[in-house]
Amino acid sequence: MRSWMIKSLFIATTLVVLLLIIKKKNMSVRQSILKAIYPVVMAAGKLFKHDVLVLENRDNLPPAQPLYAIKPVSNDGTAFDLEACRGKKLLIVNTASDCGYTNQYDDLQKLYEDYQDRLTVIAFPANDFKEQEKGSDEEIRNFCKINFGVTFPIALKGPVKGNSQQRVFQWLTDKTKNGWNNQLPSWNFSKYLVNEEGVLMNYFDPGISPLSEEVKKAIEQ
């Protein structure tokens, strides 16, 4: 019994220390805990093959409708011209602030910095999965900047599935528009990679890290 109590106390103390280390001004206790256990979430996903689907446009099938014609709205309310992304690869990710995968904001920022000469990253915050993005657009913007140093574009919060699905995700998840893929986001931090000419090339499940070899290889091709 004493051994169990000592182990429990050690675990609790370790968690508190981790929270003190990583907790930042704009991060709740829940968010701090999720940040602390992120490596465990990623390891569990690989172990149990959860959220690790990867799809590839092996035949380089072109879209039936152009992605660049869509003009999503940025988090600050201004229009974002996707045409300006032509010539670079584009990684589109549906994001959330209260998810086990939220720490991927860190990974996405590093990826954006490492490949800034050839890659644009755009986050699309959404509250579709277990209401894990309840914040306002201003709260989301501040959360990302303060806790993860995000400098890549963030779109206005909006649905990525269902009847009110944003136009970008209508295109990404409908093969009659993108040419081949019907895969909806399986959870927060699903990733869609578009090539330099606006062709959808890959889908990566949330359990695939933005810094994984799969993602980097696809960007470097």
VOBA-1610 file (N, C-alpha, C; in pm, whole numbers, padded with zeros to 5 digits, always signed):
BEGIN
Met+00083-00121+00000Met+00000+00000+00000Met+00087+00126+00000Arg+00190+00125+00087Arg+00279+00239+00094Arg+00349+00262-00039Ser+00391+00151-00105Ser+00459+00163-00234Ser+00367+00227-00337Trp+00240+00189-00336Trp+00143+00245-00430Trp+00123+00393-00406Met+00117+00430-00277Met+00098+00571-00241Met+00218+00655-00284Ile+00338+00599-00267Ile+00460+00671-00307Ile+00462+00692-00458Lys+00425+00587-00533Lys+00422+00598-00678Lys+00319+00702-00723Ser+00202+00700-00659Ser+00097+00795-00695Ser+00141+00938-00666Leu+00206+00955-00551Leu+00255+01088-00515Leu+00361+01136-00613Phe+00448+01045-00655Phe+00553+01080-00752Phe+00491+01123-00884Ile+00390+01048-00930Ile+00324+01081-01057Ile+00257+01217-01047Ala+00185+01239-00936Ala+00116+01365-00917Ala+00214+01482-00912Thr+00324+01462-00839Thr+00425+01568-00828Thr+00488+01599-00964Thr+00517+01493-01040Thr+00576+01511-01173Thr+00482+01590-01263Leu+00352+01558-01256Leu+00254+01628-01339Leu+00247+01775-01302Val+00247+01804-01173Val+00243+01943-01128Val+00366+02019-01178Val+00483+01957-01167Val+00606+02021-01214Val+00598+02049-01364Leu+00547+01951-01439Leu+00533+01970-01583Leu+00440+02086-01614Leu+00330+02093-01540Leu+00235+02201-01561Leu+00299+02336-01532Leu+00378+02343-01425Leu+00445+02468-01391Leu+00545+02508-01498Ile+00607+02409-01559Ile+00708+02436-01662Ile+00643+02486-01791Ile+00534+02420-01832Ile+00478+02449-01964Ile+00361+02545-01961Lys+00300+02566-01844Lys+00183+02652-01840Lys+00220+02795-01877Lys+00145+02852-01969Lys+00172+02987-02013Lys+00050+03074-01986Lys+00065+03201-02008Lys-00035+03299-01970Lys-00173+03268-02025Asn-00181+03224-02147Asn-00310+03209-02214Asn-00354+03063-02222Met-00300+02976-02137Met-00327+02832-02145Met-00396+02784-02017Ser-00511+02717-02033Ser-00584+02665-01919Ser-00513+02543-01862Val-00557+02499-01743Val-00500+02377-01684Val-00521+02259-01776Arg-00641+02248-01834Arg-00669+02138-01928Arg-00572+02142-02046Gln-00553+02261-02101Gln-00463+02275-02215Gln-00320+02242-02177Ser-00281+02279-02056Ser-00145+02247-02008Ser-00127+02097-01994Ile-00230+02029-01941Ile-00223+01884-01927Ile-00213+01817-02064Leu-00295+01865-02158Leu-00292+01809-02293Leu-00156+01828-02358Lys-00095+01945-02333Lys+00039+01971-02387Lys+00141+01875-02326Ala+00125+01847-02195Ala+00219+01758-02127Ala+00210+01615-02177Ile+00088+01571-02210Ile+00070+01430-02247Ile+00073+01409-02399Tyr+00101+01516-02475Tyr+00103+01504-02621Tyr+00191+01390-02671Pro+00315+01373-02619Pro+00398+01260-02667Pro+00332+01125-02643Val+00258+01113-02532Val+00188+00988-02503Val+00075+00965-02604Val+00002+01072-02636Val-00107+01063-02734Val-00053+01016-02869Met+00059+01073-02913Met+00117+01036-03041Met+00168+00892-03041Ala+00231+00851-02931Ala+00282+00714-02920Ala+00169+00614-02920Ala+00061+00646-02849Ala-00054+00556-02842Ala-00119+00540-02979Gly-00125+00651-03054Gly-00184+00645-03188Gly-00109+00550-03278Lys+00023+00554-03274Lys+00104+00465-03356Lys+00092+00320-03309Leu+00086+00301-03176Leu+00079+00166-03120Leu-00052+00098-03156Phe-00162+00173-03147Phe-00294+00113-03171Phe-00349+00146-03310Lys-00265+00204-03397Lys-00303+00236-03535Lys-00426+00325-03539His-00432+00421-03448His-00546+00511-03438His-00509+00647-03497Asp-00595+00698-03585Asp-00573+00829-03646Asp-00442+00838-03721Val-00405+00730-03793Val-00278+00731-03867Val-00296+00696-04015Leu-00414+00724-04069Leu-00439+00699-04210Leu-00362+00799-04296Val-00303+00748-04405Val-00235+00832-04504Val-00289+00796-04641Leu-00331+00897-04716Leu-00380+00876-04853Leu-00294+00957-04949Glu-00274+00904-05070Glu-00186+00971-05167Glu-00248+00969-05305Asn-00236+01077-05376Asn-00280+01089-05514Asn-00168+01037-05605Arg-00156+00906-05611Arg-00045+00844-05684Arg-00048+00871-05834Asp-00168+00891-05889Asp-00181+00913-06032Asp-00181+01062-06069Asn-00157+01147-05969Asn-00150+01290-05993Asn-00277+01341-06063Leu-00392+01293-06014Leu-00520+01331-06074Leu-00547+01478-06049Pro-00579+01555-06154Pro-00600+01699-06138Pro-00739+01728-06083Pro-00757+01846-06022Pro-00889+01881-05970Pro-00985+01916-06083Ala-01114+01891-06058Ala-01216+01931-06155Ala-01249+02079-06139Gln-01229+02130-06019Gln-01251+02272-05991Gln-01125+02328-05925Pro-01088+02452-05953Pro-00964+02507-05898Pro-00977+02547-05751Leu-00882+02505-05670Leu-00879+02546-05530Leu-00852+02696-05519Tyr-00769+02748-05609Tyr-00725+02887-05599Tyr-00839+02988-05619Ala-00952+02941-05671Ala-01067+03031-05691Ala-01137+03061-05559Ile-01112+02979-05458Ile-01175+02998-05327Ile-01099+03103-05249Lys-01171+03190-05181Lys-01107+03297-05102Lys-01155+03287-04957Pro-01086+03208-04876Pro-01124+03200-04734Pro-01094+03332-04663Val-01155+03349-04547Val-01135+03471-04469Val-01035+03443-04358Ser-00936+03530-04344Ser-00836+03515-04239Ser-00895+03546-04102Asn-00823+03505-03999Asn-00867+03522-03861Asn-00892+03669-03825Asp-00825+03761-03895Asp-00844+03904-03867Asp-00954+03967-03950Gly-01026+03882-04029Gly-01140+03932-04106Gly-01109+03972-04248Thr-00983+03965-04289Thr-00946+04000-04426Thr-00952+03875-04515Ala-00974+03897-04645Ala-00978+03785-04739Ala-00837+03731-04760Phe-00828+03599-04774Phe-00698+03535-04798Phe-00698+03483-04942Asp-00604+03531-05021Asp-00598+03496-05162Asp-00515+03369-05181Leu-00581+03256-05202Leu-00509+03130-05222Leu-00426+03131-05349Glu-00463+03215-05444Glu-00385+03225-05568Glu-00240+03265-05537Ala-00221+03338-05428Ala-00087+03381-05388Ala-00002+03263-05342Cys-00067+03148-05318Cys+00006+03028-05275Cys+00057+02946-05393Arg+00013+02981-05513Arg+00059+02907-05630Arg+00212+02914-05639Gly+00273+02798-05667Gly+00418+02792-05673Gly+00479+02737-05546Lys+00399+02725-05441Lys+00441+02661-05317Lys+00344+02549-05283Lys+00389+02454-05205Lys+00297+02355-05152Lys+00215+02420-05041Leu+00097+02366-05018Leu+00003+02423-04922Leu-00047+02314-04829Leu-00022+02329-04699Leu-00069+02233-04599Leu-00186+02295-04525Ile-00303+02235-04541Ile-00427+02285-04480Ile-00465+02193-04365Val-00486+02251-04247Val-00508+02172-04125Val-00628+02226-04048Asn-00721+02140-04011Asn-00828+02183-03920Asn-00778+02170-03776Thr-00788+02277-03700Thr-00723+02284-03569Thr-00823+02308-03457Ala-00775+02290-03333Ala-00855+02315-03212Ala-00762+02339-03094Ser-00809+02416-02997Ser-00724+02457-02884Ser-00730+02362-02765Asp-00831+02275-02760Asp-00849+02187-02643Asp-00844+02040-02680Cys-00753+02005-02768Cys-00743+01870-02822Cys-00610+01807-02780Gly-00608+01675-02773Gly-00484+01605-02743Gly-00376+01630-02847Tyr-00417+01674-02966Tyr-00322+01703-03073Tyr-00286+01851-03083Thr-00334+01934-02991Thr-00313+02078-03000Thr-00166+02116-03007Asn-00081+02037-02943Asn+00063+02069-02945Asn+00121+02060-03086Gln+00044+02009-03182Gln+00092+02010-03320Gln+00105+02151-03375Tyr+00047+02250-03308Tyr+00073+02389-03346Tyr+00224+02415-03343Asp+00291+02363-03241Asp+00437+02377-03232Asp+00504+02313-03353Asp+00461+02192-03387Asp+00519+02118-03499Asp+00491+02188-03632Leu+00369+02240-03646Leu+00333+02309-03770Leu+00416+02436-03787Gln+00440+02508-03677Gln+00522+02629-03685Gln+00664+02596-03725Lys+00719+02489-03667Lys+00856+02449-03702Lys+00862+02406-03848Leu+00762+02330-03893Leu+00758+02287-04033Leu+00751+02409-04124Tyr+00668+02504-04088Tyr+00652+02628-04166Tyr+00784+02704-04176Glu+00857+02710-04067Glu+00986+02779-04066Glu+01092+02703-04146Asp+01092+02571-04133Asp+01193+02489-04201Asp+01174+02488-04353Tyr+01048+02499-04398Tyr+01018+02488-04542Tyr+00953+02615-04598Gln+00981+02729-04537Gln+00912+02851-04576Gln+00938+02891-04721Asp+01046+02842-04780Asp+01074+02875-04920Asp+00987+02796-05016Arg+00921+02690-04966Arg+00842+02605-05056Arg+00705+02565-05000Leu+00670+02613-04880Leu+00547+02567-04815Leu+00473+02680-04745Thr+00340+02680-04760Thr+00253+02765-04680Thr+00163+02674-04596Val+00146+02710-04470Val+00057+02636-04380Val-00061+02726-04348Ile-00182+02672-04352Ile-00300+02748-04311Ile-00380+02665-04211Ala-00407+02722-04094Ala-00489+02657-03993Ala-00634+02701-04009Phe-00725+02604-03999Phe-00868+02633-04003Phe-00931+02585-03871Pro-00938+02674-03770Pro-00997+02634-03642Pro-01143+02593-03659Ala-01181+02485-03590Ala-01318+02435-03601Ala-01362+02372-03469Asn-01491+02381-03443Asn-01547+02328-03319Asn-01625+02200-03344Asp-01590+02127-03450Asp-01668+02011-03494Asp-01650+01887-03408Phe-01537+01873-03343Phe-01506+01748-03273Phe-01506+01771-03122Lys-01613+01721-03057Lys-01628+01730-02910Lys-01617+01874-02858Glu-01654+01970-02943Glu-01652+02112-02904Glu-01518+02151-02840Gln-01410+02116-02909Gln-01276+02141-02855Gln-01216+02274-02904Glu-01298+02354-02972Glu-01256+02489-03009Glu-01373+02585-02982Lys-01390+02624-02857Lys-01501+02712-02819Lys-01462+02859-02821Gly-01335+02889-02836Gly-01288+03026-02830Gly-01333+03110-02948Ser-01333+03242-02927Ser-01359+03337-03035Ser-01237+03344-03126Asp-01252+03409-03240Asp-01138+03422-03332Asp-01024+03499-03266Glu-01056+03601-03189Glu-00951+03676-03121Glu-00881+03590-03016Glu-00958+03511-02942Glu-00900+03423-02841Glu-00811+03318-02905Ile-00855+03264-03018Ile-00775+03165-03090Ile-00644+03226-03138Arg-00653+03346-03194Arg-00534+03415-03245Arg-00432+03440-03134Asn-00480+03487-03019Asn-00392+03514-02906Asn-00334+03384-02848Phe-00417+03282-02839Phe-00373+03152-02787Phe-00259+03097-02872Cys-00275+03101-03002Cys-00173+03046-03092Cys-00044+03127-03088Lys-00057+03259-03080Lys+00062+03345-03080Lys+00139+03333-02949Ile+00068+03338-02835Ile+00133+03339-02705Ile+00194+03203-02671Asn+00121+03096-02698Asn+00164+02963-02653Asn+00247+02886-02755Phe+00233+02918-02883Phe+00304+02840-02985Phe+00382+02927-03084Gly+00374+03057-03070Gly+00448+03146-03159Gly+00407+03134-03304Val+00280+03106-03329Val+00233+03082-03465Val+00242+03209-03550Thr+00305+03196-03665Thr+00315+03308-03760Thr+00252+03273-03895Phe+00212+03147-03914Phe+00146+03111-04040Phe-00001+03155-04035Pro-00067+03165-04150Pro-00205+03216-04154Pro-00304+03127-04078Ile-00398+03192-04013Ile-00509+03125-03944Ile-00639+03180-04003Ala-00727+03092-04044Ala-00855+03132-04103Ala-00958+03157-03993Leu-01068+03219-04030Leu-01180+03234-03938Leu-01229+03096-03894Lys-01270+03086-03771Lys-01326+02962-03718Lys-01454+02927-03795Gly-01468+02800-03830Gly-01587+02755-03901Gly-01587+02605-03920Pro-01704+02546-03953Pro-01715+02401-03967Pro-01631+02346-04081Val-01575+02227-04059Val-01498+02160-04165Val-01572+02034-04212Lys-01694+02014-04163Lys-01779+01905-04209Lys-01924+01947-04186Gly-02018+01868-04241Gly-02159+01899-04222Gly-02213+01997-04324Asn-02338+02039-04302Asn-02408+02124-04399Asn-02346+02263-04414Ser-02280+02310-04310Ser-02220+02444-04314Ser-02070+02440-04339Gln-02022+02330-04392Gln-01879+02309-04418Gln-01819+02424-04500Gln-01704+02474-04455Gln-01636+02581-04528Gln-01600+02536-04669Arg-01595+02630-04762Arg-01573+02598-04904Arg-01441+02527-04928Val-01336+02567-04855Val-01207+02500-04873Val-01220+02351-04842Phe-01293+02318-04737Phe-01307+02177-04700Phe-01410+02105-04786Gln-01503+02179-04843Gln-01590+02119-04945Gln-01503+02069-05060Trp-01406+02150-05100Trp-01317+02113-05210Trp-01226+01997-05170Leu-01168+02003-05051Leu-01073+01902-05006Leu-01136+01764-04990Thr-01265+01758-04962Thr-01329+01631-04924Thr-01432+01581-05026Asp-01431+01637-05144Asp-01526+01596-05248Asp-01448+01568-05377Lys-01444+01441-05416Lys-01363+01405-05534Lys-01415+01466-05663Thr-01543+01507-05667Thr-01594+01573-05787Thr-01536+01713-05799Lys-01476+01761-05693Lys-01411+01893-05697Lys-01259+01880-05701Asn-01201+01797-05610Asn-01054+01788-05602Asn-00995+01680-05692Gly-01080+01593-05750Gly-01032+01494-05846Gly-01022+01351-05796Trp-01013+01329-05662Trp-00992+01191-05618Trp-01028+01162-05471Asn-01033+01260-05385Asn-01044+01234-05241Asn-01178+01271-05181Asn-01237+01176-05105Asn-01360+01202-05031Asn-01339+01198-04879Gln-01213+01187-04837Gln-01184+01170-04695Gln-01209+01299-04616Leu-01305+01293-04523Leu-01330+01404-04432Leu-01224+01405-04323Pro-01204+01517-04254Pro-01117+01515-04136Pro-01170+01412-04037Ser-01084+01325-03989Ser-01127+01223-03893Ser-01132+01280-03752Trp-01058+01389-03729Trp-01053+01457-03600Trp-00978+01588-03620Asn-00960+01662-03513Asn-00879+01784-03521Asn-00736+01751-03566Phe-00679+01839-03644Phe-00542+01828-03695Phe-00527+01720-03803Ser-00633+01703-03883Ser-00619+01630-04008Ser-00549+01724-04107Lys-00470+01666-04197Lys-00384+01749-04282Lys-00401+01714-04429Tyr-00414+01817-04511Tyr-00427+01800-04656Tyr-00314+01877-04723Leu-00239+01808-04809Leu-00125+01871-04876Leu-00157+01892-05024Val-00148+02016-05068Val-00174+02054-05207Val-00040+02093-05269Asn-00017+02051-05395Asn+00113+02082-05457Asn+00118+02222-05516Glu+00227+02252-05582Glu+00252+02388-05631Glu+00154+02434-05738Glu+00084+02340-05801Glu-00011+02375-05907Glu-00156+02358-05863Gly-00179+02342-05734Gly-00316+02334-05685Gly-00377+02195-05693Val-00292+02092-05701Val-00340+01954-05705Val-00332+01895-05564Leu-00441+01840-05515Leu-00440+01774-05384Leu-00361+01645-05395Met-00255+01633-05314Met-00165+01519-05325Met-00176+01420-05209Asn-00204+01468-05089Asn-00200+01379-04972Asn-00304+01417-04868Tyr-00348+01315-04796Tyr-00424+01335-04672Tyr-00349+01262-04561Phe-00331+01331-04447Phe-00265+01271-04332Phe-00356+01283-04209Asp-00380+01171-04143Asp-00462+01169-04022Asp-00396+01251-03910Pro-00472+01287-03806Pro-00417+01363-03693Pro-00299+01296-03625Gly-00298+01163-03622Gly-00190+01091-03554Gly-00058+01095-03628Ile-00057+01151-03747Ile+00067+01170-03823Ile+00122+01308-03791Ser+00238+01314-03729Ser+00297+01442-03690Ser+00333+01525-03813Pro+00314+01657-03806Pro+00360+01743-03915Pro+00509+01731-03942Leu+00584+01684-03843Leu+00729+01668-03858Leu+00769+01524-03891Ser+00670+01441-03923Ser+00698+01302-03957Ser+00770+01292-04090Glu+00836+01179-04111Glu+00903+01156-04239Glu+00805+01152-04354Glu+00683+01101-04329Glu+00582+01095-04436Glu+00549+01235-04488Val+00527+01327-04396Val+00491+01463-04436Val+00610+01533-04502Lys+00727+01522-04442Lys+00845+01588-04500Lys+00877+01535-04640Lys+00865+01404-04657Lys+00893+01345-04788Lys+00797+01398-04893Ala+00669+01410-04854Ala+00569+01460-04948Ala+00596+01607-04985Ile+00643+01685-04891Ile+00674+01826-04916Ile+00796+01837-05007Glu+00892+01751-04989Glu+01018+01759-05064Glu+01008+01701-05204Gln+00903+01630-05234Gln+00888+01570-05368Gln+00866+01679-05474
//
